[in-house]
Amino acid sequence: MAFLALRQLFSRKRQTVLILLGISFGTMIYVLIAGIQLGFRKYILDELLNNTAHILIQGQEDIINEKTLTPRFFGEKSLVTWISPPAGKRSESRLENYLGWSERLSQHPEVMAFSPRLSVKGLAAFKDARASLSLTGVIPERHTKVTQLENYMREGTFQDLMGASNKVILGSGVMANLGARVNDTILLSTGIDEPRPYKIVGVIHFGNPGADDTMALAHLKDVQGLHKTPGRISEILVSLYDIDRSGDLAKQWDLTSADKVESWEEANASFMSMIKIQDVTRMIITLSILLVAGFGIYNVLSIMISQKHKEIAILRSIGFGPDRILSLFLVQGLLLGVTGGFLGLIMGLFLNLYFGSIDLGIEIGQGSNLIISYSPSIYITAFSAACAASFIASYFPARKASELTPIEIIRSE
């Protein structure tokens, strides 16, 4: 059957080559675009999880407004009009019951690790230079189990913060603004007490100016002491064994706590929307491959069948039944799909390797090249789409050919 199918395909070489090229280019385009999109998606997700975790627990912001104050002062049913409505925050956000959260998370079977954190605004001074900071207090041995910050250290190590002895890690942009180097001593202040000297023990670099120009990391006890808030925790970062469970667990914990509990998807909803748009785009490309390949195969086989009436009549006369005629042309369609799909995968792979080697001249993560994904799912999807389109498109002309009888063919001729 395969030999006969090949003979018929090679008898129309030009048409066969054109349809193979159509399937190959469609598959190649999908592999290229999906590789770029999924590579960009991985880069975004890695960046989102650098300084956060699967679940973020933080204190609710106590915001003052007329809706919250009117019932307290005048009763629930009172009609009060404020000339100057109250507004603002009552105090800094903080966790109400860190010890309770610590015990709960330590015993939860789905929690891999958690890390308390205190985030405050600060000011750094070195000689005549000044820089505004987002100062974060962490416990190094816990924080490295939850985030990937250790991978972004340019100088020093994250473990250098251990000991709570007035040490600090600064973003590369902060270092450049201050003109400081590792082992220099700077003055840190949060505006509450006198500035204190801190030794620079490391430099961290994300490639994101928004973070590199403001980030500062110190031991949790040092930041609590500098901010005059001993024991205060502003948030807890939680890492799970299964990241897909973050949404469900966050909803459960939020219902039973006065604190704000968010999964990483909720905290980065705008980025997740962009990723969903990319998924829809990739689906549209897949459907385009199916349509282009399908119409091409349908046209080729339809023309081939119209030109092979005499051969079909001979095959029917020597004992080929309708099922075998149907199988003959289905095999031809599958041969086109498999061959074109395989060639498209090879072409797409080489294109991805080429684009992934181009230096764009801009910083992307830890390098400057375009990030390409070589996930097996890309190639499986592309090959499956090519084969599916080939099978579906070849079925209809194949069924029409199987219904022809020698008498009908002779009469039509």
Secondary structure, 3 states (H helix, E strand, C coil): CHHHHHHHHHCCHHHHHHHHHHHHHHHHHHHHHHHHHHHHHHHHHHHHCCCCCCEEEECCCCEECHHHHHHHHHCCCCCCCCCCCCCEECCCCCCCCHHHHHHHHHHCCCEEEEEEEEEEEEEEEECCEEEEEEEEEECHHHHHHHCCHHHHEEECCHHHHCCCCCEEEEEHHHHHHHCCCCCCEEEEECCCCCCEEEEEEEEECCCCHHHHCCEEEEEHHHHHHHCCCCCCCCEEEEEECCHHHHHHHHHHHHHCCCCEEEEHHHHCHHHHHHHHHHHHHHHHHHHHHHHHHHHHHHHHHHHHHHHCHHHHHHHHHCCCCHHHHHHHHHHHHHHHHHHHHHHHHHHHHHHHHHHHCCEEEEEECCEEECCCCCCHHHHHHHHHHHHHHHHHHHHHHHHHHHCCCHHHHHHHC
